[in-house]
């Protein structure tokens, strides 16, 4: 079973994402902030990381940068999922190491499409 790590401090958002993903056969782990997300990425080695940007402590941009530059986790694709939907946010996310970017609210089709793209890509 393919494991996906969701890093988001919103219980509502994590519930929505987890429900969508589990319905399609994915195994889901949840981290509530960037620090916890980085630790879980190292210990669980998920196939994909879905990363929010705005979180307490280490934000999504910082966590993405650290994960994409760490030899232990640099091969795990990261998809940013955020309410921030400016072009500058998308560009900055890619510069930090994210492969894809989705603006909230997330649709199931877009989510599955982006995950498929990074897994097969």
C-alpha positions as CSV (number, residue, x, y, z in Angstrom):
1,X,0.0,0.0,0.0
2,X,1.3,3.4,-0.9
3,X,1.9,5.7,2.1
4,X,1.3,9.4,1.9
5,X,2.3,11.9,4.6
6,X,0.0,14.9,5.1
7,X,1.7,17.8,7.0
8,X,-1.0,20.3,8.0
9,X,-1.9,22.0,11.3
10,X,-5.7,22.0,10.4
11,X,-7.6,19.0,11.8
12,X,-10.4,19.7,9.3
13,X,-8.0,19.8,6.3
14,X,-6.2,16.6,7.4
15,X,-9.5,14.8,7.8
16,X,-10.6,15.9,4.3
17,X,-7.4,14.8,2.7
18,X,-7.1,11.6,4.7
19,X,-10.7,10.6,3.7
20,X,-10.1,11.3,0.0
21,X,-6.8,9.4,0.0
22,X,-8.0,6.3,1.9
23,X,-11.0,6.0,-0.4
24,X,-8.5,5.4,-3.2
25,X,-6.4,2.9,-1.3
26,X,-3.6,5.1,0.1
27,X,-2.2,4.7,3.6
28,X,-2.1,8.1,5.3
29,X,0.1,9.4,8.1
30,X,-0.5,12.8,9.6
31,X,1.9,15.4,11.0
32,X,0.7,18.6,12.6
33,X,3.7,20.8,11.9
34,X,6.9,21.0,9.9
35,X,9.1,19.5,12.6
36,X,6.9,16.5,13.0
37,X,6.6,16.2,9.2
38,X,10.3,16.1,8.8
39,X,10.7,13.4,11.5
40,X,7.9,11.3,10.0
41,X,9.4,11.6,6.5
42,X,12.7,10.2,7.8
43,X,11.2,7.4,9.8
44,X,8.3,6.3,7.5
45,X,9.7,7.1,4.1
46,X,6.3,7.9,2.5
47,X,5.9,7.8,-1.3
48,X,4.6,11.4,-1.3
49,X,4.4,14.3,1.1
50,X,1.5,16.7,1.0
51,X,2.7,19.9,2.7
52,X,0.8,22.9,3.9
53,X,2.7,26.2,4.0
54,X,1.3,28.2,6.9
55,X,2.0,26.3,10.2
56,X,3.4,27.1,13.6
57,X,7.1,26.6,14.1
58,X,8.8,25.3,10.9
59,X,6.6,26.4,8.0
60,X,6.0,24.4,4.9
61,X,8.6,26.2,2.8
62,X,11.3,25.6,5.4
63,X,10.4,22.0,5.8
64,X,10.3,21.4,2.1
65,X,13.7,23.0,1.7
66,X,15.2,20.9,4.5
67,X,13.6,17.6,3.2
68,X,14.6,18.2,-0.4
69,X,18.2,18.9,0.6
70,X,18.5,16.0,3.0
71,X,20.1,13.0,1.2
72,X,17.8,10.7,3.3
73,X,14.6,12.3,2.1
74,X,15.5,14.2,-1.1
75,X,13.9,11.5,-3.3
76,X,10.4,11.9,-1.7
77,X,8.3,14.1,-3.9
78,X,6.6,17.0,-2.1
79,X,3.2,18.5,-3.2
80,X,2.4,21.9,-1.6
81,X,-1.2,22.3,-0.6
82,X,-2.0,25.8,0.5
83,X,-4.5,28.7,0.7
84,X,-1.7,30.9,-0.7
85,X,-2.3,30.9,-4.4
86,X,-0.1,33.7,-5.8
87,X,2.4,32.9,-8.6
88,X,5.2,34.0,-6.3
89,X,4.2,31.3,-3.8
90,X,4.2,28.7,-6.5
91,X,7.6,29.8,-7.8
92,X,9.0,29.9,-4.3
93,X,7.7,26.4,-3.5
94,X,9.4,25.0,-6.6
95,X,12.6,26.7,-5.6
96,X,12.4,25.1,-2.2
97,X,12.1,21.6,-3.8
98,X,8.3,21.0,-4.2
99,X,7.3,19.1,-7.4
100,X,3.7,20.3,-7.5
101,X,1.4,22.9,-6.0
102,X,-2.3,22.8,-5.2
103,X,-4.4,25.7,-4.0
104,X,-7.0,25.0,-1.3
105,X,-9.8,24.0,-1.4
106,X,-8.5,20.8,-2.9
107,X,-10.6,18.8,-5.4
108,X,-10.3,15.0,-5.3
109,X,-9.5,14.9,-9.1
110,X,-6.7,17.5,-8.8
111,X,-5.3,15.8,-5.7
112,X,-5.2,12.4,-7.3
113,X,-3.8,13.8,-10.5
114,X,-0.9,15.6,-8.8
115,X,-0.1,12.5,-6.7
116,X,-0.2,10.4,-9.9
117,X,2.1,12.9,-11.7
118,X,4.8,12.9,-9.0
119,X,4.6,9.1,-8.4
120,X,4.9,8.3,-12.1
121,X,6.9,11.2,-13.1
